[in-house]
Amino acid sequence: MPFTDIVGHEKPIAFLKTVLRNGQLGHAYLFYGADGIGKRQVAIRLAQTLLCEHNIDGAETDSCGACRGCLQVEARTHPDYLLVEPDPEQATLQIKIEQIRELESQVVYRPLIAPSKVFVIDEADRLTIGAANALLKTIEEPPTHALFLLVTGRIDALPATIRSRCQRLRFAAPSQEQVQRTLTARLGWSAADAQFVTMLTESRIGRAMKVDPASLRTQQEEFCTLAAAKALQSPASVLTIAETLHRADRATDALTWLARWVRDLILIRTGAEAALLVNQDRRTALEQGWRSDQLDPLLELYTTIDQMERASTRNLNLQLALESILLRLRDILIPTSKTVDQSAPTSP
């Protein structure tokens, strides 16, 4: 498919078209930005443009999307194209040195059928130390026929030596309107579902197109009910809920939805527009659960949940973390019992 298939990223694409038009394409580029926003797709479209059968003279700035070369790139069978990425079947996602060795074995030879060879390295931040060192040697003195496209959502995790050898292109998520239009046009979703998923995925189009709105609605019902004052009445019930979710391996999901609920509570308190709420259809419940003295505790709680989510892949006791968050939310949402009036008469 051509660049016109890409949602958003107008500036990076315009830059790439300009260097193609002027014959100034470099030998290595680093596409960086949040995960799931379309960086990999732009890299693949650039590869198709360079390997398109209708672009033999290199004068075109887009691919046709339909020739054998374009289809082979899409299918990962083009002899002058290689996509390197972590093996999803492995417990630890890594790009190993053996994969870079395979790249090295191909880069030394001239292209078989196209004007150049294109190597896309997705999730480049997952290169092992050995793989990164091997790649560095290759991109330091690349052959003139090779182009390297590194894609990452964590630029700081890449060695500085590799970053310095690449021209950097920063990618930002498409606008909410662009993502919503795409979801309704390509997937036939309702406007409400498109808006809901766009908010949940923070306009990350790659993630948005892979989820099921109905499943997300079910999760929303379950976990937003969990955050309601009724579910938090008893400390014992809070501990039971946390244990049940942990045993079902759903504690991480619960933390994510609790973060969204707390975020919305904060936005309600600060007078934000309804369009910014993730749980827009539950605004009444959010407003009913609000007390005027909650803002600072909620901000602190939101920060704590964010820190816990970042640490969830490490040695974090998720059950204890969830217990702590729910008990703190209970303290915020449920007023403490009023002190009995000592002046009131007592029964004999």
N, C-alpha and C positions, 0 to 999 in steps of 0.2 A: 504494500500500500504506500501511497505517496505521503509527503509531509502534511498534506491537507487532512489526513486522517487523524492527526495528533490534536488532542484537546489542550489548548493553552500553549505556553512556551513560545510565544511569538518572537520575543527578543533573541533567545538562543538560536532559533531556527533562522531568523533573519541574518544573524551573524554568520552562521554556517553557509547559507546561500551566497552571502557576499564573498567569503573567502573562496568558495567554489567558483564563482563567476570570475574572480580575479586571479585564479590559479595560485592562491596563497595558502592552500591547506597545509597545516603543519603535520608533524609525524606522530604526535601524541596529544590527546585531549583528556581532561578529567571532568566528567559531568558529575556535579555534586548538588545535593539538596535533599529534602526529606524523602523517606522511603515511600514507594507506591504512588508517585506523582507523574510518572511517564518518562523518566530519564532514559531508561533502557529502550523504550520504544523509539525515542529520537535517535539513539545510537544505531538501532537496527535500520531505521529509515535512511540514515546517512550511509550505512553499508549498502543498502539497496540502490541508492542513487549512484554510488561509485561502481557498482557491479551490474547495473542495469544494461541489458543488451542494446538499448537505444541510446546509450551514453558512451559509446566506444571512444569518441574523441574527447570525452571529459568536459564537454561544453554545457551539459545540462545541470540544473541546480535542484532537480527532483527526479524521482524514479517514476516509471510508468505503473509499477505495482502489479503488472499482469504478465510480463515476459518470463521466460524460463529462469533468467538470472534472479529476478526479484522473488519469484516463487521458491527458488532453491535457497535463498537467504532465509526466507520465512520458515522453510522446512529444515534449515540447518544442514543442508546437503551440498551447498556450493563449494567447489574445490578450493576457492580462493577466500573462503570465509570461515572463521572459527569463533564460536561463542564459548567462553570459559566462565564457569560459575561453580559455586559450592555444590557438592552432591547432597541433595535433599534427603537421601536415605541414611546419611551418616548422623550419629547422635550429636556430634559437634560440627557445625557448618564451617568448613574450611576449603580454601583453594590450595591444594597441595603442590609441592614442587614437581611431582610427576606431571601434573597438568601443564605447568609452565615449560617443562621439558618437551612436551608434545608441541606446544606453541613454537618453541625454538627450532624443533625439527622441521617445521613447515615454513618458518619465516626466511630461512636461508635460501629457499628456492624461489625463482621468479614465478609470477602468476601463470597459471595454466591457460585461462581463457579470458581473463579480464585485465584491465590496465594496471590494477593494483591488488594487493591483499589487504583484507581488513580483519582485525582481531578485536573483538569486544570482550572485555573482562568485567562481568557484572558482579556486584558486591565485592569490589576490589579490596575493601577494608578487611576482608576475611582471608587475605593472603597470609600463609604462614611466613615466618621469618625467612626460611630457606627459599620459599617461592618468591617472596618480595625481592630478595637479593638477586635471584636468577633473572627476574623480570627487569630489574634495574640495569643489569649488564646488557640486556637486549635493547632497551629503549634509549640507553646512553649513546649507542652507535647503531642506529637502525638502518636497514637497507632503504634505498630511496623508494622502493615499491611497496613499503609497508605502512599501514596506518593503525595506531593503537587507540582504542576508545575505552577508557576506564570509567566505570560507573560506581558511585558510592553514596550511601546515605550517612556515612560517618567519616567525613574528610580528615578529621583529626586522628583517626585510627590508622591512617596510611602513613608510612615512613616519610619524613620530610624530603628525603632524597628522591623518592618517586614523585611527590607533589611538585618538586622543583623542575622536573624534567617534562612536565605536561603543561599545556595551556589550559587554564581552568575556565569552565563555563558553569555559572550558578543557575540552578533551576528552582523556581518557586511553584507552589501548588496552583493549579488553575483557579479561576474565580468560582464562587459558589454557583453563579448563574450559568457558567459554562458547563460545570459538572451536572447540574440539574437538567439542563437541556439535553445533554448527551444521554443521561439515564432514561429520560422519557422518550427520546427519539430512537435510540438504538435498542433499548430493552423493553420499551412499551410500558414503563412504570407509570403509576399515577403521579401527579405533581406532589402530593403529600408524601408518598414513599421516597420520591427522588430527593425532596428537601430533607427528610429525616435521615436518610443514608448519607447525604452530603455532609450534614452536620456531624454525624457520628464518626465519619472517616476524615473529617477536617479537609474536605475537598481533595482527598487523595484518590484520583480517578481510578488508578490501578486496583486499589482495594475496594472501592465502591462497586465496581463492576463484577466483583467476585462474591458479593454477599447476597443473602436472601432476605429481603425486607420482612417477610412474615416471621422468619426465625428471630430477627432482631426485635420485632414487636413483642414476641413472646418473652424474650429475655428482659425487655424493658418492663413489661408487666410484672414479672417475677421480682426483679431486683429493685424496682422503684417501690413496690409494696414492702420490700424488706426495709427500705429507708423511712417508711412512714412511722409516725409516733406509736400507732397501735401495735406494730410488730416489736417495738422497742420498750414496751411497758415494763417488762420484768427482766432484770439482769440475768436470771437463770435462762429465760428464753433466748436472750442474746447469745449466751454461751452455747446453747444447743444449736442455734442457727449456724454459728461459726463452725462448730464441729461437723455438722451435717454437710455444709458446703465444702469444707476441707476434705472430708472423706470421699465426696463425689468429684474431687479434683476441679472444683469450680471457684475456689477462693480468689484466684487471680481475676476471673471474670467479675466476681462480686466487687472487688476493689475498683475495677475500671468503671462499673456502673455507679458505684457510690461516689467516685470522683466527679462524674458527670452531674449527679444530683446536687452535690455540694456546690459545684461550679454554678449551676443554675440558681441555687439559693443566693449565692453571692451576687449574681447579676440582677436578680429580683430586688435585692436590697439596695443596689447602687442605681436603680432606675434604668437599666439597660433596655433596649428595644426587644420586643418579644421574638423578633426574627433571629436573635443571637442565642436563644435558648435551645439546648439539645432536646429537652422534653417540652416542646412547645404545647403539645396537646394536654399537658398536665400542669399548666400554669396555675390553675385554681388550687390544686393540692400544694404546690410550691408556696403560694402566697398564704395559705391557711397555716402552713407549718412555720411561719416566720414570727420571730420576736425581735423587738428593736435592739436588743443588746447582743445580738448574735454575730455581727460582722467579724470582729476580730477573732473569736474562736473558730469561725468557719474558715477564715483565711489560713489560720494555723493548721486546721484539720486538712484543708486542701493541699497545703504544702507537704504535710506528713504523708498523705496518701500517694502523692506524686513520688516522693522519695521511696516509699515502699514498693511502688510499681517498678521503679528503676532497679530495685534490689531483688525483685522477685525471682530472677534467674540465678541468684547467688544463694548463699546459705541463710535464707530468711525463713523463719517459722511462720508460714502463711496463716495457720490457724490462730496463733497468738496475735499476729498483725491484724487479722480481721476482727478478732474479739476486741482489741484495743480501739479500732476505728468505730465499731458499732457502739461501744460503751461511751465513747466521747461524743458521738452523734446523739446518743440518748440524752446525755447531760445537756446538750445544746437545745434539743427540740422539746424536751419534756421538762417543764418548770418543776423545781423542787417543791415539796409540800410546804404550805404556809405554816409558820410557827403558830401553835395554839395560843390564843389570847389569854394570858394569865389572869386578866382582870375579870374574865367571864365567870359567872357562878358555876359551881360544880354540883353535881347531884349528891345528895346525902348518901 
